[in-house]
Amino acid sequence: FVHALAEALHTDDRFRRLMQRELLDGDAGRLAFLARFIVDAVQQPFMALLQTLRPDADACLLSELILGMVKQHYDMAPLRPYLPAARCPEPGPAQVAETVLAVLEPYFRPGEPT
């Protein structure tokens, strides 16, 4: 899921920008459409997976936080040229996904405290 999300956000800038615009605009009708026909189709199965991996967690909150971790990298793209890190090479979607997974991995390790 994380790899597919990073790849989608990396390759489809129009979709990422559309989501960002709708979130900022706050039009209830368009947000309901976005939630019902796009986000829910992905979030529901992802939440089921998260519930299996970590039954004690709030799968809804966790799914939103993981989506946000991946999405934030791409949302920062317009600002990145002006940051000191602009000299750093731009990571590809696989590197973005692997970094997010490396951050999450200890949380999903069996028997580890939260």
C-alpha positions, 0 to 999 in steps of 0.5 A: 500500500505504501509503495503504491501510494508513493508511486501514485502521488509521484506520478500523478501530480494532478491528482495530488494537487486536486486532493490538496485543493479540495481539502483547502477549499472545504466544499462539503459536496466535493469532499463527500464525493472525494471521500466516498469514491476515492479515499474510502475505496482505498482506506477501508481495505487498508484499515482492515490490514492495519487492524490485523497487524495491530489490533490494539491500534485505532486503524482509522487514525493510523491509516490517516497518519500513514497517508499523511506521511507519504503525501506530505513529502509530495506536498512540500515539493513547491517549497523544497527548492528554497530550503537548505536541503534543496541540494539533496537529490530528490528521492524516488517513490520507492525511497519515500515508501521505504523510509516511511516503512522503516519509521513504521516497522518498529510499531508493527513488530510483534511484542514491541511496546507502543 
